[in-house]
Amino acid sequence: MARGTVAALAFVGLGSLQETRWPEAFRSADSSRTRVEVLYGAGDLPGALQEALAGLRARPDDPVLLRRAGQLALALRLPDVATRSASALGAAVAVMPSSDDATRAWWTKEATALSRDTADLEARERELDTDVSRARVVSLAGLAAVLAALFALARGR
């Protein structure tokens, strides 16, 4: 990376990096992976996910962007995006031209791990929905009991 590019990125001040005017070296479609990693490294996870998804519109079968989009969606607890990324990564790996069996095996392992983590997130989200519903019912029952007690006290006087 050129020294001026690093300086330009280091100079980024207030606001999201996503809104930054990128140096020329980062504007090509081939550098979407780099932009995702810069945003990720700067802690702008939503911006990095947005950039990964934008890169995937240009190259929908890019396994690196699919993997990173899935990881970011998991970190941001976005099960729909994570599910789409995981299934697209699995499909991309299945048709990946690779003369290296170790590379294909590594990508297969990554796709499987992303799918498993996505399923875990979906299960946690369902569990959370169930817990929230249960808490609402308990709260309403408690409120009803308090109101009934107050009504009984008021009637007794």
N, C-alpha and C positions, 0 to 999 in steps of 0.2 A: 504494500500500500504506500502510496507516495506521501512524503512528509506533509505536503500541503493539504492532502485529504485528511490525514490524522488531525492536523491543526483545525481544519474546518469542522470536523466532527467534535473536537474538544471544545470548540467555541460555541457550540449549540447551547443556548441559554435557556430561558424560560419557555414553557409550553411543551407540547408533545413533539418528540422527534419526528413523528409521522408528518407533521406540518412543515418540517424543515425543507428548505431548498437544498436538495442533495447536490454534492459536488459532481462534476461531469463523470467522474470515474464510476459513480454509483447509479447512473441514470439508465443504463442499457438494460434490456430484458434479461440478459445473462447475469446481471448482478443482483437479481432479486433475492437470491440466497444470502448474499453479503448484507443487503439492507435488513433482512430479517434478523440476521445474527447481530448486527449493530444495534438494532432496536431492542433485541432480547438482552444483549449485554448491558444496555443502558437502563434496563428495568422497565421498559415500555412494552409490557406483555400484550396489551390490547393492540397497540400499534404494530408489533411484530406479527401478531395473528392476522391483522388486516393486510399487512404487506405480503404474508405468505399466501393468503387467499387470492390476492391480486396477482401474484406470480403464478398461482395455479390456474388462473383464468387463461394465461398465455401458454402454460405448459401443464396441463391437467394430470399428466402421468409422471411428473418429476418426483422421484421417491424421497429425495432430501426435503423438499418443501412439504410433501404430504406427511412425512414423519414429524417435522417440526410443527406443522399446523396442528397435528393431533396432540403433540405434547403440550403446546400452548393452550389448546382447547381444554385439555385435562386440567392444567394449572388454573385456568380461569373458570373451571367447572361449567363447561358448555358441552353437555353430553351429545347434542345433535351434531355439532361441528366435529367433535371427536369421533363419533360413529361414522360420519361420512368420510373423514380423513382415513380412519383405520380400514374401512372397507375398500376405499380407493387405493390405499397402499398395498393391501393384499392383492388386489387385481393387477396393479402395476408390477408387483414382484412376480406374479404368476407368468406374465408375458415378457419379463425382463430378459433381453438378450445378454447372456453372460457365458463366456467360455470358462469362467472361474467358478467352480462349484463352491468354494469357500465364500465368495462374495454373495452368491445366491443364498447360501445357507444363512449368512449373517443377516441379510435383508429379510429372509423368511422369519428368522427369530425376532427381529425388530417388529415386523408386522404382527406377529402372534402376540408379542408383549403389549403392543399398542391396543390390539383388540381386547386382550384380557383386562388391561387397565381401564379401557372404555366400558366394558361390561361391569367392572367393579364400581365405576362412577355412576352408571345408570342404576345399579342396585342401591347404592348409597342415596341417590336422589329419590328413588321410590321409598326407601326406608324413612328418609327425612319427611317426605310428603305424608306418610302414614303417621309419623310421630307428631307432626304439626296438627293433623286432623284430630288425633287423640287428645292433644293438649287443648285444642279448642273445645272439644266435648267436655273435658274435665273442668275447664274454666267456666263454661256455661252451666254445668251442673253445680259447681260451687257457688256461682252467682245466684242461681235459682234457689239453692239452699239458704243462702244469706237473706234473699228477698222473702222467702217463706217464713224464716225466723222473725224477721222484722215485722212482717204482716201479722204473725201470731202474737208478737209482743204488743203491737198497736191495738189489736183486737181485744187483747186481755185487759187493757186499761180502761 
